[in-house]
Amino acid sequence: GINAEYGKQWYQRRVRVGNEQGSILNREPLESPCEVKWSKGLNVQIQGREGHSSIAIENKIYSYGGLGPEERLFELAVIDTEDNTLRDIQVLGDKPGPLCNASLNGVGTKLYLFGGLNRETGWNNDMWSFDIQTEKWEKVMTTGIKPAPRDKHTSVIWGKKIVIFGGFGPATGVEEDSADEDDQSINFTWFNDVFIFDPESDSWDAPNVSLIGGPVPRAAH
């Protein structure tokens, strides 16, 4: 992790910092040809939380992290939509630990967890993989130019690769000792950079993307 002391000191009162960047350019609702209806399908009791990451693989929904009542941080759980059950996956040995506002993606039989915020270690830019067959975590030793530590970023699968965009985290090139705790802009920043992770080679790529006319830095989008 990075800025561990700030992660500890600011966690409870600033875990939501980063949500407020940007301005609303269009307040009018956008028309859509899609019709969406919500219905309560599963009778699974799960403790309330926010800042978690979820992904569906076949008949299962995997959920990692999130902040719950009494500042509790969660780890990995799985909902089976066929037998209507919820199970916390208990893993011994090396694992990411509790996080909020990380990203979770699935490629093949593996889940990939990136970034996030932990109250003890602060922000990180670690990549972890979880094998859904063996139920074991592995910290991925990556190569290439990887993203700065962050949370509240967006990720999406593109082919067999993972694309990361935006987020919020410590500004690079700033010493903690020179930080003014009351001035967030000195220490923290919103991102609008793009990174691509290839699970086959465990490598990061930072494409040269033109930001002219592109999205402004943002988080929690």
C-alpha positions as semicolon CSV with decimal commas, in nm:
position;residue;x (nm);y (nm);z (nm)
1;G;0,000;0,000;0,000
2;I;0,094;0,366;-0,017
3;N;0,046;0,652;0,230
4;A;-0,042;0,402;0,502
5;E;-0,056;0,663;0,777
6;Y;-0,299;0,874;0,576
7;G;-0,499;0,562;0,504
8;K;-0,534;0,503;0,879
9;Q;-0,602;0,863;0,977
10;W;-0,844;0,951;0,697
11;Y;-1,018;0,619;0,646
12;Q;-1,333;0,664;0,853
13;R;-1,406;1,026;0,767
14;R;-1,277;1,037;0,410
15;V;-1,352;0,694;0,266
16;R;-1,599;0,867;0,034
17;V;-1,356;1,137;-0,079
18;G;-1,325;1,130;-0,456
19;N;-1,695;1,104;-0,533
20;E;-1,749;1,475;-0,585
21;Q;-1,522;1,561;-0,880
22;G;-1,671;1,709;-1,195
23;S;-1,992;1,893;-1,273
24;I;-2,325;1,792;-1,422
25;L;-2,328;1,918;-1,779
26;N;-2,675;1,794;-1,871
27;R;-2,952;1,756;-1,616
28;E;-3,207;1,634;-1,870
29;P;-3,277;1,257;-1,864
30;L;-3,146;1,067;-2,164
31;E;-3,390;0,869;-2,372
32;S;-3,320;0,498;-2,401
33;P;-3,484;0,223;-2,606
34;C;-3,417;-0,023;-2,324
35;E;-3,684;-0,104;-2,069
36;V;-3,555;-0,224;-1,733
37;K;-3,769;-0,376;-1,460
38;W;-3,645;-0,474;-1,116
39;S;-3,777;-0,776;-0,931
40;K;-3,673;-0,951;-0,611
41;G;-3,546;-1,289;-0,726
42;L;-3,324;-1,437;-0,454
43;N;-3,414;-1,483;-0,091
44;V;-3,056;-1,439;0,028
45;Q;-2,984;-1,236;0,340
46;I;-2,663;-1,040;0,293
47;Q;-2,536;-0,774;0,529
48;G;-2,566;-0,423;0,392
49;R;-2,252;-0,267;0,246
50;E;-2,118;-0,010;0,002
51;G;-1,802;0,019;-0,203
52;H;-1,798;-0,352;-0,288
53;S;-1,722;-0,507;-0,629
54;S;-1,930;-0,785;-0,785
55;I;-1,918;-1,001;-1,095
56;A;-2,134;-1,283;-1,231
57;I;-1,977;-1,602;-1,365
58;E;-2,227;-1,860;-1,489
59;N;-2,474;-1,920;-1,205
60;K;-2,266;-1,753;-0,934
61;I;-2,222;-1,394;-0,823
62;Y;-1,889;-1,313;-0,657
63;S;-1,865;-1,007;-0,435
64;Y;-1,550;-0,865;-0,280
65;G;-1,499;-0,605;-0,012
66;G;-1,717;-0,314;0,079
67;L;-1,784;-0,114;0,391
68;G;-2,059;-0,234;0,623
69;P;-2,210;-0,140;0,960
70;E;-1,968;-0,033;1,233
71;E;-1,700;0,031;0,967
72;R;-1,665;-0,340;0,896
73;L;-1,471;-0,432;0,581
74;F;-1,567;-0,749;0,395
75;E;-1,367;-0,998;0,190
76;L;-1,491;-1,252;-0,068
77;A;-1,842;-1,400;-0,077
78;V;-2,033;-1,595;-0,342
79;I;-2,405;-1,620;-0,412
80;D;-2,526;-1,934;-0,591
81;T;-2,833;-1,835;-0,792
82;E;-2,938;-2,198;-0,848
83;D;-2,956;-2,321;-0,489
84;N;-3,019;-1,974;-0,343
85;T;-2,727;-1,974;-0,099
86;L;-2,468;-1,726;0,023
87;R;-2,122;-1,835;0,136
88;D;-1,828;-1,638;0,272
89;I;-1,517;-1,789;0,113
90;Q;-1,262;-1,852;0,385
91;V;-0,910;-1,856;0,246
92;L;-0,595;-1,929;0,445
93;G;-0,253;-1,797;0,350
94;D;-0,171;-1,505;0,124
95;K;-0,474;-1,293;0,026
96;P;-0,562;-0,929;-0,047
97;G;-0,728;-0,852;0,285
98;P;-1,037;-0,635;0,336
99;L;-1,081;-0,356;0,080
100;C;-1,339;-0,111;-0,044
101;N;-1,377;0,051;-0,386
102;A;-1,151;-0,199;-0,565
103;S;-1,235;-0,347;-0,907
104;L;-1,322;-0,711;-0,975
105;N;-1,320;-0,877;-1,318
106;G;-1,344;-1,233;-1,443
107;V;-1,127;-1,389;-1,714
108;G;-1,171;-1,761;-1,770
109;T;-1,178;-1,936;-1,432
110;K;-1,007;-1,652;-1,247
111;L;-1,116;-1,335;-1,076
112;Y;-0,884;-1,034;-1,092
113;L;-0,892;-0,781;-0,809
114;F;-0,713;-0,447;-0,852
115;G;-0,653;-0,147;-0,630
116;G;-0,883;-0,035;-0,353
117;L;-0,851;0,117;-0,008
118;N;-0,768;-0,050;0,323
119;R;-0,785;0,126;0,660
120;E;-0,443;-0,005;0,764
121;T;-0,237;0,024;0,447
122;G;-0,416;0,298;0,254
123;W;-0,442;0,291;-0,126
124;N;-0,270;0,024;-0,334
125;N;-0,208;-0,076;-0,694
126;D;-0,176;-0,451;-0,642
127;M;-0,326;-0,706;-0,877
128;W;-0,456;-1,030;-0,724
129;S;-0,603;-1,335;-0,895
130;F;-0,848;-1,584;-0,744
131;D;-0,899;-1,928;-0,897
132;I;-1,269;-2,010;-0,860
133;Q;-1,196;-2,384;-0,895
134;T;-0,924;-2,418;-0,631
135;E;-1,043;-2,114;-0,429
136;K;-0,690;-1,983;-0,381
137;W;-0,557;-1,629;-0,406
138;E;-0,231;-1,535;-0,573
139;K;-0,064;-1,196;-0,585
140;V;0,022;-1,131;-0,949
141;M;0,380;-1,024;-1,015
142;T;0,319;-0,785;-1,302
143;T;0,549;-0,618;-1,553
144;G;0,516;-0,294;-1,748
145;I;0,385;0,047;-1,643
146;K;0,109;-0,008;-1,391
147;P;-0,149;0,240;-1,261
148;A;-0,078;0,456;-0,957
149;P;-0,249;0,341;-0,635
150;R;-0,620;0,424;-0,648
151;D;-0,975;0,333;-0,564
152;K;-1,314;0,418;-0,716
153;H;-1,187;0,346;-1,068
154;T;-1,377;0,171;-1,346
155;S;-1,273;-0,155;-1,510
156;V;-1,411;-0,354;-1,801
157;I;-1,322;-0,669;-1,992
158;W;-1,205;-0,609;-2,351
159;G;-1,155;-0,942;-2,521
160;K;-0,936;-1,125;-2,268
161;K;-0,782;-0,809;-2,127
162;I;-0,880;-0,577;-1,842
163;V;-0,906;-0,203;-1,903
164;I;-0,875;0,037;-1,607
165;F;-0,990;0,399;-1,623
166;G;-0,993;0,688;-1,376
167;G;-1,020;0,668;-0,998
168;F;-0,900;0,859;-0,694
169;G;-0,578;0,828;-0,493
170;P;-0,254;0,985;-0,372
171;A;-0,094;1,229;-0,612
172;T;0,238;1,099;-0,740
173;G;0,556;1,288;-0,663
174;V;0,433;1,439;-0,335
175;E;0,608;1,370;-0,008
176;E;0,385;1,286;0,289
177;D;0,590;1,505;0,524
178;S;0,508;1,812;0,315
179;A;0,137;1,739;0,316
180;D;-0,120;1,974;0,465
181;E;-0,397;1,754;0,603
182;D;-0,657;2,027;0,548
183;D;-0,567;2,065;0,179
184;Q;-0,670;1,750;-0,010
185;S;-0,548;1,886;-0,343
186;I;-0,185;1,867;-0,230
187;N;-0,193;1,495;-0,162
188;F;-0,475;1,347;-0,364
189;T;-0,595;1,355;-0,720
190;W;-0,857;1,227;-0,962
191;F;-0,737;1,028;-1,262
192;N;-0,843;1,007;-1,627
193;D;-0,568;0,774;-1,745
194;V;-0,615;0,438;-1,917
195;F;-0,428;0,113;-1,847
196;I;-0,465;-0,232;-2,001
197;F;-0,378;-0,552;-1,814
198;D;-0,309;-0,876;-2,002
199;P;-0,371;-1,184;-1,779
200;E;-0,190;-1,411;-2,024
201;S;0,142;-1,228;-1,981
202;D;0,068;-1,059;-1,644
203;S;0,172;-0,731;-1,804
204;W;0,044;-0,374;-1,794
205;D;0,030;-0,139;-2,090
206;A;-0,033;0,236;-2,077
207;P;-0,162;0,334;-2,421
208;N;-0,093;0,684;-2,547
209;V;-0,447;0,820;-2,534
210;S;-0,525;1,174;-2,648
211;L;-0,715;1,360;-2,377
212;I;-0,828;1,638;-2,608
213;G;-1,204;1,634;-2,594
214;G;-1,188;1,329;-2,367
215;P;-1,337;1,269;-2,023
216;V;-1,219;1,485;-1,734
217;P;-1,057;1,317;-1,431
218;R;-1,319;1,138;-1,224
219;A;-1,390;0,869;-0,967
220;A;-1,684;0,661;-0,844
221;H;-1,829;0,662;-1,196
